[in-house]
Amino acid sequence: MASEGILLGMGNPLLDISAVVDDSFLQKYDIKLNNAILAEDKHLPMYDEMASKYTVEYIAGGATQNSIKVAQWMLQIPGATSYMGCIGKDKFGEEMKKNSTNAGVNVHYYEDEAAPTGTCAVCVVGGERSLIANLSAANCYKSEHLKRPENWALVEKAKYFYIAGFFLTVSPESIMLVAEHAAANNKIFTMNLSAPFICEFFKDVQEKALPYMDYVFGNETEARTFAKVHGWETENVEEIALKISQWPKASGTHKRITVITQGADPVVVAEDGKVNLFPVILLPKEKLVDTNGAGDAFVGGFLSQLVQEKPIDDCVKAGCYAANVIIQRSGCTYPEKPDFS
């Protein structure tokens, strides 16, 4: 049984501003589908334009927070999961707090006095999504918050940690504090490659955290970018997953397992010098609403079984189940109860 506080996530809490847009909007703002980027000045007008031109939904998001909420939903044990990140003292922040608490997650937000709660534009065309994040307050997280006794207590209590790669741009110091704690106490530390730009432009902090990662999640595009950045002459996802799993480790207690999703293609799992492929649940195109949150949901489903010490096949099955549920709905949302067996 998963105990209270067994899983802790840290990341960038963002309010998703989601809308079905058109190709001309993507072109205007130089946006590519199936990508995730940080907003530059040229993107800032798009948030208002989306709200005035299209039908917009506001959904509590942020990659790590999505995964933690999905794990919490799959577990159905109140308070099994905890989460930290930075929000603003504003309406969006209050919404976020309400949403996550209602989902059963024990949230300890750091509240920034000046910056507004971060937002993420989710542009959907033909069911595929592109993410443009304006971090704002999420970018203000400080390790001082993590070190406060009431917050560090969540670290002490947890046995599993999950942090999306996006948090590397905000507080690598917080990540290393948790990573080192996990290694010293034989706990499980997991991260996500998260986006091509993380592998490219935050390579140094990513490499520093990598030895501590017991599980590395990612998708095929991120895996190929990681390989390219490290000069590996291969586009073969299975080979890349294997090489990531064999990267040196900070502690010998746990081996590293790499888990790479490939959309509708099989999930690649590399461990012990071997690769296994797991088919996903295929969905007829007409049932696809949007892919926003699919990767996050996969991780959440996977972790919900991992914290119960289930075998890897069950973890992957649960990941595929959760992703399948989420892509049939708008954003990272789910029905009241899971029916996973």
N, C-alpha and C positions, 0 to 999 in steps of 0.2 A: 504493500500500500504506500502511496505517496504521502509523506507527512507534510505538515504545515511549513511553508517557506522553503521547500526542498529545491525550488528552481528560482534563481534570481537573474533578471535581465537588466542591462543598462544600455541606454541609447538616446536617440533624438526623438522626443515626443512631438509629432507634427499633426496638425489638422489637415486632412486631405480635402482639397477643393476639387471635386471630381466632375467632369463633364464629357459627354460625347461631342467631339469637335470635328473639324473637317481638314482635308489636306492643306488647304490654303492657310489655315491657322498654324499648322505645323511648319509650313514653309516660312511664313512671316517671322516666326520666332526661332527658326533654325533648330527644330526639334526632330529627333529621330525616334521612331517607335522602338519599344523594348529596350529603352535606355533609361538611365537615372543620372541626373546631373545636379550640381548646385547652381542656383540662379545667379546670373550675372546682371549687370545694370540693364542690359537690353531686354531681359525677361521680366523686369518688375512691372511694366504696365499690363502684362498678360493676365494677372490675377483679377483685376477689375474688369478687363475685357471679357474674360470667361463668364463672370457673374452677370454681365449685362447682355451678352450675346447668346449664351447657351443656358440650358437647364442645369443648374449646379447643385450637387449634393455635398454637404459637409459631413465628413466621417472621421472619427478619431483614428489617427494612423501613426506612421513612423515604423520603420521595419522591425526593430526589436520589440516594440510595444505590441505590434500585430502578432508576432510569433508567441509572445508570452500570453496574450489574451486567448489565442487559439489553443495553446497547451492547457490553459486554465479551463477552457470550455470542454476540451476532451477529457480532462481529469474529473471534472465535476466535484472537486473537493475544495470548499471555500478556503481561500488564503494559501493554497498549495504553492502559488507563485507570487513573487514580488518584483517590483520594477522601480528603477530610478532614472531620472533625466530632468532637464530643466524646462520649465514653462514660464510664461509671463503672468503678471497679476492682472488678468483681463477676462473678458467674457469667454473667449476661446479656451483659456486655461481652466476656467471653472467647468466648462462643458467636458473637457478632456478628463478632469478629475472625476466627474460624475460618471462618465462613460466607463472608465476603467474600474472604478470602484464597483459599479453595477455588474461588471463582468466578473467580479470576484477576485480581482488582482489587488494585492496589498501595495498601493503606490506611495512612494516617498519622493515627491517632486521637490526639487530645489526651485524656489520661485524668485525670478529675477525682478528687481524693482523697476528697471528701465525698459528692457526690451520686450516687445510683444511676443506672444506665443507663436512658435514657428508654424509655417504652412507649407503644404506641398501640392503643387498643381498636378492633377492626374488627367492627362489628355488621352482620351480613348478614341481610337479609330478602328472600326472593324473588329472590336473585341480586344485588340492589342493596346497596351498602355505605354505611355512615356511619363516619367516623373521629373519634375523640376522643383527642387526643394529650396525654400527661403528659410534658412535655419532660425534666424532671429534669436529668440531666447534659448533655443536648444543648443546654440553655439556657446552659451555662457556657463555651461556646467563646469563646476570646479571640484577638484579632488578634496578640498576642505569639507564639502558637503558629505562626501563619501566617508571621510574620517570621523565625522560626528558619531558619538557612541550609539545613538538610536539607529543610525544608518549602517554603521559597520556591523551592528548586531545582525542585520539581515545577511551580511556576507558570512558571518560566523555560522549562522543557522543553515544556510544553503549548502547543498552537496553538489549541485550542478549550476553552471553559469553559462549564459548565452549573451553574446554581444555582437551586434551586426558590425560589419567593417566600417559603416558610415560614422561610427563613434570615434574612429581613429582620427578624424578631422577635428574633433572637439576636445577630447581629453585622453590622450594616450597615457598620461600619468595614472589616471583612474583605472584604465585597462590593465596596466602593469601591476598595480597594487592588488587587483583581484586575481590576475594570472599567477603572481608569485604566491599568494595565499593558497590558491588551488593546488599548486605544485607541492607546497610545503605540507599540505594536509591531505594529500591523496584524493583530492576532489576532481571532478570532471569540468574542464574548461573548454568551451566551444565558441567558435566564431564563424563569420560568413565573409566570403570575398566581397559580396554585396554589389559591386559595380566596377566596370572597366576603369573608371577614373581613379578609384581607390588603389587598384593594382598598379596603375601608372604613376600617379602623382603623390601617393602616400606609401610608396614602396618601402621606405626606410622604417617607418613606424610599424608597418605591417610585418616586415621581416623580424622586427624585434619581438613582436607578440607571437609569431608563428611557432617557435619552439615550445611554447606553453599550450598550444592548441591540441586537445585530444580528439576533437572532431572539427573538420573544416567543411563547411557547406558552400555551395556556389552553383551557378548555372554554367552552361557550356561556353557562352560568350566570355564570361569572367575568367573561366579556366584557361581559355585560349589566350586572353590578354595577359594573364599571369605568366603563362609559358613564354610568350613573346618578350615580355619585360625582363625575364630571367635568361633570355638567350637560348631557350630550349628549342631545338629545331623541329618542332612537331605541332600539328594541329589536332592530333588524335587525343580525344578527351579521355579515353581509358588510360593511355600512357601518361597523360598529364596528372590525372587523379592519383596514379600510382607514385609518380615522382613527388607529388605534394605529401603523400602519406609517408614517404621515406625521408622527408626533410628532418634534420636532427631535432631531438626533443630535449627539453630542459630537465625533465624527470623521467626516469625509466619505468615508473609505476604502470602507466597505461600506454598501449601502442596508439598511434594516430590512425584514425579512419577518415577517409575523404569521401564525401557524398555530393555528387554533382547531378543536378537535374538537367533535363534537356527538353523541356516542353512536353510534347506528345511522345517523344522517344524515351527509351528506357532510362531509369535512374542508374547511374554508375556508382558503385561502392568499391573503394580500394582499401584493402587491409592485408597485412601479413604477406606482401608481395604478390597478392592475387586480386583480380577484378571480378566482381559479380554484377550482372545486369538484372534489374527488376523492371518488368513492364508497368506502365502507368494505366490508370483507368481511363480509357478513351471516351471522349465526350463528343456527341454529334454537334457540328458547327452551330446549328440553330439554337442549341442550349447554352452556348457561351455568351455570358453577359460582358464580363471583362476580366483580364488577367491580372488586374491590380491586386496585390496581396497573395498571389498564388505561391510564390517562392517562400514568403513569410509563413503562410499557412502550412506548407510542406514541413518546414522546420518545426513549427509548433506541434503538429501532429507527431512528428518523429520524436521530439523531446518528451511528449506526454507518455510515450512508452519506455523511452530510455530511462527516465527517472523511476520507473517501476521495474527496472532491470530486465526488461523483456529482450528477447533475441533481436538481432539487427533486421531480420526479415519482417518482424512485427512492427518495428520502428518505421521501416520504409512503407509498409502497407498503410500504417496510420497517417504517414505524411501524404501519401497519394490520396487517401480518403479525404483528408482535410482540404487539400488543394482542389480536389474535384468539387467539393461543396462550395468553396469560396468563388471559383470562377463562374458559378451559375448565379452569382449575386453581385450587386454593385459594391465595389470596395471590399475591404476585409471584414465582412459581416457574416453571420451564421445563424441558423435556426436556434430555437431555445435549447434543444438537447441533441447531442450527437447520436447516430445509430451505427456506431462502429463496433464490429465484433472481431 
